[in-house]
Amino acid sequence: MFIFKTLFSTTVFLIVAVVTAPGCDNKPEKIESTIVSGITRVLMHERGHFTFLVQHKNHKKLGQLEAKVSASNVKIFEDLRDDETIRVEYFCPSRNCKPVPVSFSIWSIKPSLLIIHIHSEKEINGAGWNHGKSGSGSTVVIE
């Protein structure tokens, strides 16, 4: 009888602990949208891997924003007017992307969706890639 009471108490405790544990509330994680504007150059290392050079306001320093995302989750639109700068919008679960600092030097994100707004496909530049023992090279622009 004592073993049964102990086993029953332990089982109830474990069920309560699992149900009330933080992060186990089965709510979908909030997806945040972030827009980065002032981009002066778009570098495409390979499908789904980009670096954006960002001109900071009131600084001469350029920031490097690196984005790695599944290639199927990259959308590129030629929808900017002549007076607009290149911009990127990305959507992230909060665990994958911390807010971009105001005057960052280098920052990396792993968004679930990346949207690039450009004037023309000519604004996308090739860039290098390295897969270690599997090889390295660079993506080139096809004209």
N, C-alpha and C positions, 0 to 999 in steps of 0.2 A: 504494500500500500504506500509506503514511504517513497519508493522508487517511482511509482505512478504519479504521486503529487509533485515530486521534483521534476520529472519529465514534463508534466503538464505545465508547471510554472515556467520552466525554461522555454517551452514552445510558445506560450503566450507572450513572454518577454521578447523573444526574437521577432514574432509577428509585429508587435507594437514598435519595436526598434526599426524594423525595415519600413513600415508604413509611415512613420513620422520622421525618418531620416532626411536631412537637408538634401535637396537635389533629386529626390525620389518622388516628387509630386506629380509626375507624368504630364506636366504642362509643357507645351512646345517652347523651345528657347526663342527669345526675342531676336529677330533679325534687324540689325541696324543698317540704315542707308547713310553713306558718307559721300560727299562731293569734294573733289580736289580740283581747283582751277589754277590757272597761271602756268600750265604745262608748256614748256618750250620745245621739248623733244620727246618722241616716243621711240623706245628701243625694244625690238622684238627679238628675244634670245631664241625662242622656239615657240611652238604652239602652246598657249597658256602661260608663258613666262615673259613678263614685260618689265622694263624699268622706265620710269617717267622722270624726266628732269623738271623740277618745279622751281619757278622763280618766286622767291619769298617777297612779300610786300615789304618795303622799306629796308631791304637788304640786297647786296650784290651777290650773296651766296646762293647757289643752286642746291636744292635738296634732291636726293635720289630716292624715289619711292619704288620699291620692287614689289611686284604682284605675281603670285603663283596661284593659278586656278586651273581647274579642269578645262581643257581646250573647248569642250562643248558648252561651257558656261561663259564664254567671251562673246560679247556683242560689240560690233564696231559700226558706228553710224557716221555718215558724211552729212551732218545736219547743222553745222555751225555757220553763222553769218561771218562776213569778213572782219567785223569789229570785235568778235568774240575770240577768246583764247581757248586752246585745247583744254578739255576737262575730262575727268574720269569720275564715274559714279560706281561705287561698289557696295555690295550687300554682304554683311558678315554676321555670323553668330558672335556674340560678345566674347566667347572664349578664344576665337581665332584672331580677332583684331582689336587692339587697344587704340584709343583715339590718337590721331596723328598729331604730334606736337607742332606748335606754331612755326618754329624755325628749325626743323629737323635737318640733319645732314644726310643720314641714311635711315630708312624705315622700311620694314618688310610687312606685308600683309598676305593672308591666305583667305581671300573672300570666297563666298559660295557663288557669286555672280559678279562679273566685271563688265561695265559698259564704258566704251571709249567713244568720245565725241570729237570728231576731227573735221577739217575742211575738205581734205583730199587724201586719198590713199598714199600719196607721195610723202606725207608727213610721218609715215611709219618707216623707221630705219632699221636695218639689220644690226645684229649684235652677236657677241660670242656666247658659246655654251661649252660646258665641260661635264662629261659623265664619267670622269675618272678613267678606269681601265677600259671602259667601253668606247672611249674616244672623245674628241673635242672638235670644235669647228666654229663656224659662224653662219648665221642666217643672212642671206643677201636679198636685196630688193630686186624683184623682177620687173623690168620696165618694158 
